[in-house]
Amino acid sequence: MNFFEHQDRARQNTQQLIGLFSLSIAVMIMAIYIATLFVFRMAPRIWWHPGLFLYVAGITIIAIALASLYKIAYLREGGSVIAQDLGGRLLLPETADEQGRQLLNIVEEMAIASGISVPEVYLLDRETSINTFAAGFTPNDAVIGVTRGTLQHLSRDELQGVIGHEFSHILNGDMRLNLRLVGLLHGILFIYSTGELLWRIRGISRQDKGFPLWAFGLALMLIGGIGLLCGRLIKAAVSRQREFLADASALQFTRNPNGLTGVLQKLQQMDSRLISPGAEAASHMFFGNALKPSLWGDMFSTHPPLAERIRRVGGLSNVYDGLRRSNLTAMPSRNQMRTSSQESLTMGFTGGDNATPEQVVNQVGSVTPEHFAHAQALLSQLPESLRLSVREQQSAMALALALALDTENLQIQERQIAWLRDVQPADLVEKTLELSSEISQLDPSIRLPLVDLAVPVLRQNSAKECQRLCKCVHGLVIATGSLSLWHFVLQLILWHRLQPSINPTLVTTVEFTAIKEIWPDSLLVLSALAHVGHSQPDAITYAFRSGVFRLPKAGEQEKPDTPIKCNFTDVKKSIERLRLASPKLKQAIVDACAHTVLLDNKVTPSEADLLRAIAMTLDCPIPPFLNPQRSLSKQKQSSPKRS
């Protein structure tokens, strides 16, 4: 099952969730109706009162709906809301201790390897247990939460394994489903909360024998308990199998069986429960069981039994352990590995002549040990000044501006600098020039990872400041007099990555499920890729038509004989519309793009940048496509470990 199939499965699970939720509401309506009969002493006379039943059903549905809608609206800002409700604080590089920096390093490595924006990390300081979670709507706005106990009790390999588990939830579409689950179940839990409130005022209501609110409150608490159990059952039905999948994916990401196995074994001996009051609502999001054991045993548990998880991981570990041992037989020295990793910095898609379109599609949303080693190598080779620049707000802004400066034409760069001095403080301009000089000495394939490394710090700016930064980058591009492909890619990725800060309540939903609805947009994007990859008219047309015929039901649509004339503004608008397509349509679009690019079995750096930018903006993260001849054998070996 690939990334797009997982996304579709998540959508199907959402439909299943709504069905279970509706069934739970029906059970609670009947329970409240029966409780009302006893409270008003109607039961001895007659059991069925249509008017009363409709009244109870209406009030119950309205109450649950309002409570759920309130919670859903509250959660529109994404995973950061969940993390803060659980007592988490944003972990920033400049304030992190040694354990925190190690965690941030692992998250950065995994993000670069998978091609997603580096998630924000929240540390739950008050929680001494071992547990983690991932929350958000898309890979672009994901956050990762980690308890203090996790940092204190896990080794680097074990921490890498549990973070790999959370990245599986990010990449497989589980987070959006989990957030919806929190919102919907809040309405059911609202019944219990209402009953508790009425019970607390029982001293007053006891005097009113005609309408004993305390008894009704007690009944609502009991009924709310039914809702609580229903919620647990729904969570178990939705999340259990996905925990097995995330465990398997973590092993696939790292190919280090000892890491994840060690975490699960420690959970058997130590505690994974949380003390936060918000643990009940978010219990299905965690790596381990965040709640006290239920009287009903595993039936209402949100997670599979640890023994079963260990047994399954152990079976997969035998496979990966053999592969790992075979890789270690040819491990180079540390100095040799540094030389090898320096070569790997030039890879990306460039030179990947053996790549196939099928590989491109299958690697969307997946991470292999080769990609993970590549990310470790890339980050280990970054100059210290650049590593520090992504950790501080002003330096991160200067880095984004430096990436927009033209390093090949000095006259154009002078024009850009003159414009920049008019709109930005002198110290920011000087820092921009300093970083631009360093970036110009590095391989171009490092530019996109640099953007992603700077994003967590840039997102700490206000919405207006993020917008101002994007406009400033756009101004630097305008100052060049013409829009280059790299400048288009930079603006596209930067704007997309900063959207969670610019418009935190924006949630992308599926609006297009048929190719005919986005046919013109698909043609425009394929035309852009064909023009970027070829210079001869015949080659451009051939590449374009090869991609078009990969689109579903292409025979039923009107197809132009030659690529459509387009500009970057039109391409950006089309990509924004394609973001609203269903996962299956996105898979077809990425497949068509890959066929357009790989038709001649060569991928230029420009094609690589544009293809990855398109896929990333569609929330279809593509990891670095490694050159199998030059570096895969080297990347399978362990990179120098970072703290």
VEXDREN-2710 file (C-alpha; in Angstrom, 1 decimal):
% VEXDREN-2710
k/r/px/py/pz
1/MET/0.0/0.0/0.0
2/ASN/1.6/3.3/-1.1
3/PHE/1.1/6.9/0.2
4/PHE/-2.0/7.6/-1.9
5/GLU/-3.7/4.4/-0.9
6/HIS/-3.1/5.2/2.7
7/GLN/-4.6/8.6/2.2
8/ASP/-7.7/7.0/0.6
9/ARG/-7.9/4.5/3.4
10/ALA/-7.9/7.3/5.9
11/ARG/-10.8/8.9/4.1
12/GLN/-12.7/5.6/4.2
13/ASN/-11.9/5.4/7.9
14/THR/-13.4/8.8/8.3
15/GLN/-16.7/7.5/6.9
16/GLN/-16.5/4.5/9.2
17/LEU/-15.9/6.9/12.1
18/ILE/-19.0/8.9/11.2
19/GLY/-21.0/5.7/11.1
20/LEU/-19.8/4.6/14.5
21/PHE/-20.4/8.1/15.9
22/SER/-24.0/8.1/14.7
23/LEU/-24.6/4.7/16.2
24/SER/-23.2/5.9/19.5
25/ILE/-25.6/8.9/19.4
26/ALA/-28.5/6.6/18.8
27/VAL/-27.6/4.4/21.8
28/MET/-27.3/7.5/24.0
29/ILE/-30.6/8.9/22.8
30/MET/-32.4/5.7/23.9
31/ALA/-30.5/5.7/27.2
32/ILE/-31.5/9.4/27.9
33/TYR/-35.1/8.7/26.9
34/ILE/-35.3/5.7/29.3
35/ALA/-33.7/7.8/32.1
36/THR/-36.2/10.6/31.4
37/LEU/-39.1/8.1/31.8
38/PHE/-37.9/7.1/35.2
39/VAL/-37.1/10.6/36.4
40/PHE/-40.6/11.8/35.5
41/ARG/-42.2/8.5/36.7
42/MET/-43.8/7.8/33.3
43/ALA/-42.4/4.2/33.0
44/PRO/-45.1/2.4/35.0
45/ARG/-47.9/3.9/32.8
46/ILE/-46.5/3.6/29.3
47/TRP/-43.1/3.1/27.8
48/TRP/-43.6/4.8/24.4
49/HIS/-44.1/8.6/24.3
50/PRO/-43.4/9.8/20.7
51/GLY/-43.5/13.4/21.6
52/LEU/-41.1/13.0/24.5
53/PHE/-38.8/10.8/22.4
54/LEU/-38.6/13.4/19.7
55/TYR/-37.9/16.1/22.2
56/VAL/-35.2/14.1/23.9
57/ALA/-33.6/13.1/20.5
58/GLY/-33.7/16.7/19.3
59/ILE/-32.1/18.2/22.5
60/THR/-29.5/15.4/22.6
61/ILE/-28.5/15.8/18.9
62/ILE/-28.3/19.5/19.2
63/ALA/-26.2/19.4/22.4
64/ILE/-23.8/16.8/20.9
65/ALA/-23.6/18.6/17.6
66/LEU/-22.9/22.0/19.2
67/ALA/-20.2/20.6/21.5
68/SER/-18.6/18.7/18.6
69/LEU/-18.7/21.7/16.2
70/TYR/-17.2/23.9/18.9
71/LYS/-14.3/21.5/19.4
72/ILE/-13.8/21.0/15.7
73/ALA/-13.6/24.8/15.3
74/TYR/-11.2/25.0/18.2
75/LEU/-8.9/22.4/16.6
76/ARG/-8.8/24.2/13.2
77/GLU/-5.4/25.7/14.2
78/GLY/-4.0/22.2/14.1
79/GLY/-1.8/20.0/16.1
80/SER/-0.2/22.8/18.2
81/VAL/-3.6/23.2/20.0
82/ILE/-3.5/19.5/21.1
83/ALA/0.1/19.9/22.2
84/GLN/-0.6/23.0/24.3
85/ASP/-3.7/21.5/25.8
86/LEU/-1.5/18.6/27.0
87/GLY/0.9/21.0/28.7
88/GLY/3.5/21.0/25.9
89/ARG/5.9/23.8/25.2
90/LEU/7.5/24.5/21.9
91/LEU/11.0/23.2/21.8
92/LEU/13.4/25.7/20.1
93/PRO/17.0/25.1/19.3
94/GLU/18.3/28.1/21.2
95/THR/16.6/27.1/24.4
96/ALA/16.9/23.3/24.2
97/ASP/19.2/21.3/26.4
98/GLU/21.4/18.5/25.1
99/GLN/18.6/15.9/25.1
100/GLY/16.3/18.4/23.4
101/ARG/18.9/19.2/20.7
102/GLN/19.3/15.4/20.0
103/LEU/15.5/15.1/19.6
104/LEU/15.5/18.1/17.2
105/ASN/18.3/16.7/15.2
106/ILE/16.5/13.3/14.7
107/VAL/13.3/15.1/13.7
108/GLU/15.3/17.2/11.1
109/GLU/17.0/14.1/9.7
110/MET/13.6/12.3/9.3
111/ALA/12.0/15.4/7.7
112/ILE/14.7/16.0/5.2
113/ALA/14.7/12.2/4.3
114/SER/11.0/12.2/3.8
115/GLY/10.7/15.5/2.0
116/ILE/8.3/17.2/4.4
117/SER/8.5/20.4/6.3
118/VAL/10.4/20.0/9.6
119/PRO/7.6/19.6/12.2
120/GLU/7.5/21.7/15.3
121/VAL/8.4/19.7/18.4
122/TYR/6.6/20.2/21.7
123/LEU/8.0/18.9/25.0
124/LEU/5.6/17.8/27.7
125/ASP/7.8/18.7/30.7
126/ARG/5.5/17.5/33.4
127/GLU/5.1/14.0/31.9
128/THR/7.7/11.6/33.3
129/SER/6.3/8.6/31.3
130/ILE/7.5/7.4/27.9
131/ASN/5.2/8.5/25.2
132/THR/5.0/10.5/22.0
133/PHE/2.3/11.7/19.5
134/ALA/2.0/13.4/16.1
135/ALA/-0.9/15.8/15.4
136/GLY/-1.9/18.0/12.5
137/PHE/-4.0/18.0/9.3
138/THR/-1.3/17.6/6.7
139/PRO/2.4/16.8/6.6
140/ASN/2.9/20.6/6.1
141/ASP/1.5/21.5/9.5
142/ALA/2.4/18.5/11.6
143/VAL/3.7/18.8/15.2
144/ILE/5.4/16.1/17.3
145/GLY/4.9/15.9/21.0
146/VAL/7.4/14.1/23.3
147/THR/7.2/13.6/27.0
148/ARG/10.2/14.4/29.2
149/GLY/10.4/10.8/30.3
150/THR/11.0/9.8/26.7
151/LEU/14.1/11.9/26.5
152/GLN/15.3/10.7/29.9
153/HIS/14.9/7.0/29.4
154/LEU/15.5/6.3/25.6
155/SER/18.8/6.0/23.8
156/ARG/19.3/7.8/20.4
157/ASP/18.5/4.6/18.5
158/GLU/15.3/4.1/20.5
159/LEU/14.3/7.8/20.1
160/GLN/14.9/7.4/16.4
161/GLY/12.6/4.4/16.3
162/VAL/9.8/6.1/18.1
163/ILE/10.1/9.3/16.0
164/GLY/10.0/7.1/12.9
165/HIS/6.7/5.7/14.2
166/GLU/5.3/9.2/14.5
167/PHE/6.5/10.1/11.0
168/SER/4.5/7.1/9.7
169/HIS/1.3/8.7/11.2
170/ILE/2.3/12.0/9.6
171/LEU/2.8/10.4/6.1
172/ASN/-0.1/8.0/6.2
173/GLY/-2.9/10.5/6.8
174/ASP/-3.6/9.3/10.3
175/MET/-3.4/12.8/11.9
176/ARG/-6.4/14.4/10.2
177/LEU/-8.5/11.3/11.1
178/ASN/-7.3/11.6/14.7
179/LEU/-8.1/15.3/15.0
180/ARG/-11.6/14.7/13.6
181/LEU/-12.0/11.9/16.2
182/VAL/-11.1/14.3/19.0
183/GLY/-13.7/16.8/17.7
184/LEU/-16.5/14.3/17.2
185/LEU/-16.1/12.5/20.5
186/HIS/-16.1/15.7/22.4
187/GLY/-19.8/15.9/21.8
188/ILE/-20.3/12.5/23.4
189/LEU/-18.2/13.4/26.4
190/PHE/-20.2/16.6/26.7
191/ILE/-23.1/14.5/28.0
192/TYR/-21.0/13.2/30.9
193/SER/-19.8/16.8/31.7
194/THR/-23.3/18.1/31.7
195/GLY/-24.4/15.3/34.1
196/GLU/-21.5/16.1/36.4
197/LEU/-22.5/19.7/36.5
198/LEU/-26.1/18.9/37.5
199/TRP/-24.9/16.4/40.1
200/ARG/-22.8/19.1/41.8
201/ILE/-25.9/21.3/42.3
202/ARG/-27.8/18.4/43.9
203/GLY/-28.1/20.2/47.2
204/ILE/-30.5/22.7/45.7
205/SER/-32.4/20.4/43.4
206/ARG/-33.2/17.9/46.2
207/GLN/-35.7/20.4/47.6
208/ASP/-37.6/20.4/44.3
209/LYS/-39.3/17.0/44.4
210/GLY/-41.1/17.7/41.1
211/PHE/-37.9/18.1/39.1
212/PRO/-34.9/16.3/40.8
213/LEU/-32.0/17.7/38.8
214/TRP/-29.5/15.7/40.8
215/ALA/-31.1/12.4/39.8
216/PHE/-31.2/13.6/36.2
217/GLY/-27.5/14.6/36.5
218/LEU/-26.6/11.2/37.9
219/ALA/-28.4/9.6/35.0
220/LEU/-26.5/11.8/32.5
221/MET/-23.3/10.8/34.2
222/LEU/-24.1/7.1/33.8
223/ILE/-25.2/7.7/30.2
224/GLY/-22.1/9.8/29.6
225/GLY/-20.1/6.8/30.9
226/ILE/-21.8/4.8/28.1
227/GLY/-20.6/7.5/25.7
228/LEU/-17.1/7.3/27.2
229/LEU/-17.0/3.5/26.5
230/CYS/-18.4/4.1/23.0
231/GLY/-15.6/6.6/22.4
232/ARG/-13.0/4.1/23.6
233/LEU/-14.5/1.5/21.3
234/ILE/-14.4/3.9/18.3
235/LYS/-10.8/4.8/19.0
236/ALA/-9.8/1.2/19.3
237/ALA/-11.6/0.4/16.0
238/VAL/-9.9/3.2/14.2
239/SER/-6.4/3.2/15.6
240/ARG/-5.3/-0.3/16.5
241/GLN/-4.3/-1.5/13.0
242/ARG/-2.7/1.8/12.2
243/GLU/-0.4/1.3/15.2
244/PHE/0.8/-2.0/13.8
245/LEU/1.4/-0.2/10.4
246/ALA/3.3/2.6/12.1
247/ASP/5.6/0.1/13.9
248/ALA/6.4/-1.6/10.6
249/SER/7.0/1.7/8.9
250/ALA/9.4/2.8/11.7
251/LEU/11.5/-0.3/11.0
252/GLN/11.4/0.3/7.3
253/PHE/12.6/3.9/7.8
254/THR/15.5/3.1/10.0
255/ARG/16.3/-0.5/9.4
256/ASN/17.4/-0.7/13.0
257/PRO/15.3/-3.3/14.8
258/ASN/16.9/-2.6/18.1
259/GLY/15.5/0.9/18.4
260/LEU/11.8/0.3/18.3
261/THR/12.0/-3.1/20.0
262/GLY/13.9/-1.4/22.9
263/VAL/11.1/1.2/23.3
264/LEU/8.3/-1.4/23.4
265/GLN/10.2/-3.5/25.9
266/LYS/10.8/-0.5/28.2
267/LEU/7.1/0.3/28.0
268/GLN/6.4/-3.2/29.5
269/GLN/8.5/-2.2/32.5
270/MET/7.8/1.5/32.8
271/ASP/4.8/3.8/32.6
272/SER/3.3/5.3/29.4
273/ARG/0.3/7.0/31.1
274/LEU/-0.1/10.8/31.2
275/ILE/-1.3/12.9/34.1
276/SER/-2.7/15.7/31.8
277/PRO/-6.6/16.0/31.9
278/GLY/-6.5/16.2/28.1
279/ALA/-5.1/12.6/27.8
280/GLU/-8.5/11.0/27.5
281/ALA/-9.5/13.0/24.4
282/ALA/-6.1/12.5/22.7
283/SER/-5.3/9.0/23.9
284/HIS/-5.6/7.4/20.5
285/MET/-2.8/9.7/19.2
286/PHE/0.0/8.4/21.4
287/PHE/2.7/5.9/20.8
288/GLY/1.7/3.9/23.9
289/ASN/-1.4/3.7/26.1
290/ALA/-1.8/7.1/27.7
291/LEU/-4.7/6.0/30.1
292/LYS/-5.1/3.8/33.1
293/PRO/-5.9/0.1/32.3
294/SER/-9.6/-0.4/31.8
295/LEU/-11.6/-2.8/33.9
296/TRP/-12.6/-4.4/30.6
297/GLY/-9.0/-5.2/29.7
298/ASP/-7.9/-4.7/26.2
299/MET/-11.4/-4.4/24.8
300/PHE/-11.5/-0.7/25.3
301/SER/-7.8/0.0/24.9
302/THR/-6.8/2.5/22.2
303/HIS/-3.6/0.5/21.5
304/PRO/-2.9/-3.2/20.7
305/PRO/-1.3/-5.2/23.5
306/LEU/2.4/-4.6/24.0
307/ALA/3.2/-8.3/23.8
308/GLU/1.5/-8.5/20.3
309/ARG/3.3/-5.4/19.1
310/ILE/6.7/-6.8/20.3
311/ARG/5.9/-10.1/18.6
312/ARG/5.1/-8.5/15.3
313/VAL/8.1/-6.2/15.4
314/GLY/10.3/-9.1/16.3
315/GLY/9.2/-11.0/13.2
316/LEU/10.0/-8.0/11.0
317/SER/13.3/-7.4/13.0
318/ASN/14.7/-10.7/11.8
319/VAL/14.4/-9.5/8.2
320/TYR/15.9/-6.0/8.8
321/ASP/18.6/-7.4/11.2
322/GLY/19.9/-9.6/8.5
323/LEU/20.0/-6.6/6.0
324/ARG/21.7/-4.4/8.6
325/ARG/24.4/-7.0/9.3
326/SER/25.1/-7.4/5.6
327/ASN/25.5/-3.6/5.3
328/LEU/27.9/-3.4/8.3
329/THR/30.4/-5.7/6.7
330/ALA/31.6/-3.0/4.4
331/MET/31.3/0.0/6.7
332/PRO/34.0/2.6/6.0
333/SER/35.9/4.6/8.4
334/ARG/34.5/7.9/9.8
335/ASN/36.7/10.0/7.4
336/GLN/35.8/7.8/4.5
337/MET/32.1/8.3/5.3
338/ARG/32.6/12.1/5.4
339/THR/34.0/11.9/1.9
340/SER/31.2/9.7/0.7
341/SER/28.6/12.0/2.3
342/GLN/30.1/15.0/0.6
343/GLU/29.5/13.3/-2.8
344/SER/25.9/12.5/-1.8
345/LEU/25.1/16.2/-1.5
346/THR/24.9/16.5/-5.2
347/MET/22.3/13.9/-5.7
348/GLY/18.7/14.8/-5.3
349/PHE/17.1/13.7/-8.6
350/THR/20.1/14.8/-10.5
351/GLY/21.9/12.0/-12.2
352/GLY/19.2/9.5/-11.2
353/ASP/19.2/8.0/-14.7
354/ASN/18.0/4.6/-13.6
355/ALA/14.9/6.0/-11.9
356/THR/11.5/5.1/-13.1
357/PRO/8.1/6.9/-12.8
358/GLU/6.9/4.0/-10.7
359/GLN/9.7/4.5/-8.3
360/VAL/8.8/8.2/-8.0
361/VAL/5.2/7.4/-7.2
362/ASN/6.1/4.6/-4.7
363/GLN/8.5/6.7/-2.9
364/VAL/6.0/9.5/-2.2
365/GLY/5.4/9.6/1.5
366/SER/8.0/6.9/2.3
367/VAL/11.4/6.9/3.9
368/THR/14.2/4.3/3.3
369/PRO/17.4/3.9/5.2
370/GLU/19.2/5.2/2.2
371/HIS/17.3/8.5/2.3
372/PHE/17.7/8.7/6.1
373/ALA/21.5/8.2/5.7
374/HIS/21.5/10.8/2.9
375/ALA/19.8/13.3/5.2
376/GLN/22.3/12.6/8.0
377/ALA/25.2/13.1/5.6
378/LEU/23.7/16.3/4.2
379/LEU/23.2/17.8/7.6
380/SER/26.6/16.8/8.9
381/GLN/28.2/18.6/6.0
382/LEU/26.4/21.9/6.5
383/PRO/28.7/24.7/7.7
384/GLU/28.2/25.6/11.3
385/SER/27.2/29.1/10.4
386/LEU/24.3/27.9/8.3
387/ARG/23.3/25.4/11.0
388/LEU/23.2/28.3/13.5
389/SER/21.3/30.6/11.1
390/VAL/18.2/28.3/11.0
391/ARG/17.9/28.5/14.8
392/GLU/17.4/32.2/15.2
393/GLN/14.5/34.3/13.8
394/GLN/16.4/37.1/12.2
395/SER/19.1/34.8/10.8
396/ALA/16.4/32.4/9.4
397/MET/14.8/35.4/7.7
398/ALA/18.2/36.4/6.2
399/LEU/18.6/32.9/5.0
400/ALA/15.3/32.9/3.1
401/LEU/16.3/36.3/1.5
402/ALA/19.8/35.0/0.7
403/LEU/18.3/32.1/-1.2
404/ALA/16.5/34.7/-3.5
405/LEU/19.7/36.6/-4.4
406/ASP/21.2/35.9/-7.8
407/THR/24.7/34.5/-7.3
408/GLU/25.6/34.3/-11.0
409/ASN/25.0/37.8/-12.3
410/LEU/26.6/40.4/-10.1
411/GLN/24.7/43.3/-11.8
412/ILE/21.4/41.7/-11.0
413/GLN/22.5/41.0/-7.4
414/GLU/23.5/44.6/-6.9
415/ARG/20.1/45.7/-8.1
416/GLN/18.5/43.3/-5.6
417/ILE/20.7/44.5/-2.8
418/ALA/19.9/48.1/-3.5
419/TRP/16.2/47.3/-3.3
420/LEU/16.7/45.3/-0.2
421/ARG/18.5/48.1/1.6
422/ASP/15.4/50.3/1.0
423/VAL/13.0/48.0/2.7
424/GLN/15.0/46.1/5.4
425/PRO/17.3/47.1/8.3
426/ALA/21.0/47.3/7.6
427/ASP/22.0/44.4/9.9
428/LEU/19.5/42.1/8.2
429/VAL/20.9/43.0/4.8
430/GLU/24.5/42.4/5.9
431/LYS/23.5/39.0/7.4
432/THR/21.7/38.2/4.1
433/LEU/24.9/39.0/2.1
434/GLU/27.0/36.9/4.4
435/LEU/24.8/33.8/4.1
436/SER/24.4/34.3/0.4
437/SER/28.2/34.1/0.0
438/GLU/28.2/30.8/1.9
439/ILE/25.3/29.3/0.1
440/SER/26.9/30.1/-3.3
441/GLN/29.8/27.7/-2.4
442/LEU/27.5/24.8/-1.8
443/ASP/25.8/22.4/-4.1
444/PRO/22.4/23.7/-5.4
445/SER/20.6/20.5/-4.1
446/ILE/21.1/21.8/-0.5
447/ARG/18.8/24.8/-1.1
448/LEU/15.5/23.1/-0.6
449/PRO/16.6/21.4/2.6
450/LEU/17.8/24.8/3.9
451/VAL/14.3/26.2/3.4
452/ASP/12.8/23.3/5.4
453/LEU/15.3/23.6/8.2
454/ALA/14.5/27.3/8.6
455/VAL/10.7/26.8/8.5
456/PRO/10.1/25.9/12.3
457/VAL/11.8/29.2/13.4
458/LEU/10.2/31.3/10.6
459/ARG/6.8/30.0/11.8
460/GLN/7.3/31.6/15.2
461/ASN/6.8/35.0/13.5
462/SER/3.4/36.5/13.4
463/ALA/1.2/36.1/10.3
464/LYS/2.0/39.6/9.2
465/GLU/5.7/39.0/9.5
466/CYS/5.5/35.8/7.5
467/GLN/3.5/37.6/4.8
468/ARG/6.0/40.4/4.8
469/LEU/8.9/37.9/4.4
470/CYS/7.1/36.3/1.4
471/LYS/6.5/39.7/-0.1
472/CYS/10.1/40.6/0.4
473/VAL/11.3/37.5/-1.3
474/HIS/8.9/38.3/-4.1
475/GLY/10.3/41.8/-4.3
476/LEU/13.9/40.4/-4.7
477/VAL/12.6/38.2/-7.5
478/ILE/11.0/41.2/-9.2
479/ALA/14.2/43.1/-8.9
480/THR/15.9/40.6/-11.2
481/GLY/13.8/41.6/-14.1
482/SER/12.8/38.1/-14.9
483/LEU/11.5/35.1/-13.0
484/SER/13.9/32.1/-13.0
485/LEU/12.7/28.5/-12.3
486/TRP/14.6/28.5/-8.9
487/HIS/12.9/31.7/-7.8
488/PHE/9.5/30.2/-8.7
489/VAL/10.3/27.1/-6.7
490/LEU/11.5/29.1/-3.8
491/GLN/8.4/31.2/-3.6
492/LEU/6.1/28.3/-4.1
493/ILE/7.7/26.2/-1.3
494/LEU/8.2/29.1/1.1
495/TRP/4.6/30.3/0.8
496/HIS/3.3/26.7/1.2
497/ARG/5.5/26.0/4.2
498/LEU/4.4/29.2/6.0
499/GLN/0.7/28.8/5.3
500/PRO/0.1/27.3/8.8
501/SER/1.3/30.6/10.3
502/ILE/-0.2/32.9/7.7
503/ASN/-3.6/31.3/7.8
504/PRO/-3.7/28.8/10.7
505/THR/-7.4/28.0/10.4
506/LEU/-7.2/27.1/6.7
507/VAL/-8.0/23.4/6.3
508/THR/-7.7/21.9/2.8
509/THR/-10.6/19.6/1.8
510/VAL/-11.2/17.4/-1.2
511/GLU/-13.2/19.3/-3.8
512/PHE/-12.3/17.4/-7.0
513/THR/-12.8/13.7/-7.5
514/ALA/-13.0/13.5/-11.3
515/ILE/-10.1/14.3/-13.7
516/LYS/-12.4/16.4/-16.0
517/GLU/-12.7/19.0/-13.2
518/ILE/-9.0/19.6/-13.1
519/TRP/-8.1/18.7/-16.7
520/PRO/-6.9/22.1/-17.8
521/ASP/-4.8/22.5/-14.6
522/SER/-3.1/19.1/-15.2
523/LEU/-2.3/20.0/-18.8
524/LEU/-0.8/23.3/-17.7
525/VAL/1.5/21.7/-15.1
526/LEU/2.6/19.0/-17.5
527/SER/3.4/21.7/-20.1
528/ALA/5.6/23.5/-17.6
529/LEU/7.6/20.3/-16.9
530/ALA/8.0/19.5/-20.5
531/HIS/9.3/23.0/-21.3
532/VAL/11.7/22.9/-18.4
533/GLY/13.2/19.5/-19.3
534/HIS/13.7/20.0/-23.0
535/SER/14.8/22.6/-25.5
536/GLN/13.7/21.1/-28.9
537/PRO/10.0/21.6/-29.9
538/ASP/9.6/17.9/-30.8
539/ALA/11.1/16.7/-27.6
540/ILE/8.9/19.1/-25.6
541/THR/5.7/17.9/-27.3
542/TYR/6.7/14.2/-27.0
543/ALA/7.4/14.6/-23.2
544/PHE/4.1/16.5/-22.7
545/ARG/2.0/14.0/-24.6
546/SER/3.6/11.1/-22.7
547/GLY/2.5/12.6/-19.5
548/VAL/-1.0/13.4/-20.7
549/PHE/-1.7/9.8/-21.7
550/ARG/-0.9/8.7/-18.1
551/LEU/-3.8/10.7/-16.8
552/PRO/-7.0/8.7/-16.0
553/LYS/-9.6/8.7/-18.8
554/ALA/-7.3/10.7/-21.1
555/GLY/-9.0/9.2/-24.1
556/GLU/-12.3/10.9/-23.1
557/GLN/-10.8/14.4/-22.7
558/GLU/-9.7/17.0/-25.3
559/LYS/-6.0/16.9/-25.8
560/PRO/-4.0/19.7/-27.4
561/ASP/-1.5/18.7/-30.1
562/THR/1.3/20.8/-28.5
563/PRO/2.0/21.9/-24.9
564/ILE/0.0/24.8/-23.6
565/LYS/1.8/28.2/-23.4
566/CYS/2.0/29.1/-19.7
567/ASN/3.8/31.3/-17.2
568/PHE/4.7/30.8/-13.6
569/THR/1.6/32.7/-12.4
570/ASP/-0.7/30.4/-14.2
571/VAL/1.2/27.3/-13.1
572/LYS/0.9/28.4/-9.4
573/LYS/-2.8/28.9/-9.7
574/SER/-3.2/25.4/-11.3
575/ILE/-1.1/23.8/-8.5
576/GLU/-3.4/25.5/-5.9
577/ARG/-6.4/23.9/-7.6
578/LEU/-4.7/20.5/-7.8
579/ARG/-4.2/20.6/-4.1
580/LEU/-8.0/20.1/-3.7
581/ALA/-8.0/16.9/-5.7
582/SER/-8.6/13.5/-4.1
583/PRO/-5.6/11.3/-3.2
584/LYS/-6.2/9.0/-6.2
585/LEU/-6.2/12.0/-8.6
586/LYS/-3.0/13.3/-7.0
587/GLN/-1.4/9.9/-7.5
588/ALA/-2.3/10.1/-11.2
589/ILE/-1.0/13.7/-11.5
590/VAL/2.3/12.8/-9.8
591/ASP/2.6/9.7/-12.0
592/ALA/2.0/11.8/-15.2
593/CYS/4.6/14.4/-14.0
594/ALA/7.1/11.7/-13.4
595/HIS/6.6/10.2/-16.9
596/THR/7.0/13.7/-18.4
597/VAL/10.3/14.2/-16.5
598/LEU/11.8/10.7/-16.9
599/LEU/10.9/10.1/-20.5
600/ASP/14.5/10.5/-21.6
601/ASN/15.9/8.7/-18.5
602/LYS/17.6/11.9/-17.5
603/VAL/16.7/14.4/-14.8
604/THR/18.2/17.9/-14.9
605/PRO/18.5/19.9/-11.6
606/SER/15.7/22.2/-12.9
607/GLU/13.4/19.3/-13.5
608/ALA/14.2/17.9/-10.1
609/ASP/13.4/21.1/-8.3
610/LEU/10.1/21.7/-10.1
611/LEU/8.9/18.1/-9.8
612/ARG/9.6/18.0/-6.1
613/ALA/8.1/21.5/-5.6
614/ILE/4.9/20.4/-7.4
615/ALA/4.6/17.2/-5.3
616/MET/5.4/19.0/-2.0
617/THR/2.8/21.7/-2.7
618/LEU/0.2/18.9/-3.3
619/ASP/1.2/17.5/0.1
620/CYS/2.7/14.5/-1.6
621/PRO/6.2/14.6/-0.1
622/ILE/9.0/13.1/-2.2
623/PRO/12.2/12.1/-0.5
624/PRO/15.6/12.8/-2.2
625/PHE/15.9/10.5/-5.3
626/LEU/19.3/9.0/-4.8
627/ASN/21.7/8.1/-7.6
628/PRO/21.9/4.3/-7.4
629/GLN/25.2/4.0/-9.3
630/ARG/27.1/6.6/-7.4
631/SER/25.9/6.5/-3.8
632/LEU/23.2/4.0/-2.8
633/SER/25.7/1.4/-1.8
634/LYS/27.5/4.1/0.3
635/GLN/24.3/5.4/1.8
636/LYS/23.2/2.0/3.1
637/GLN/26.1/2.3/5.6
638/SER/25.8/4.2/8.8
639/SER/26.5/7.9/8.6
640/PRO/28.5/9.7/11.4
641/LYS/26.0/10.1/14.2
642/ARG/25.0/13.5/15.4
643/SER/24.1/14.4/19.0
END
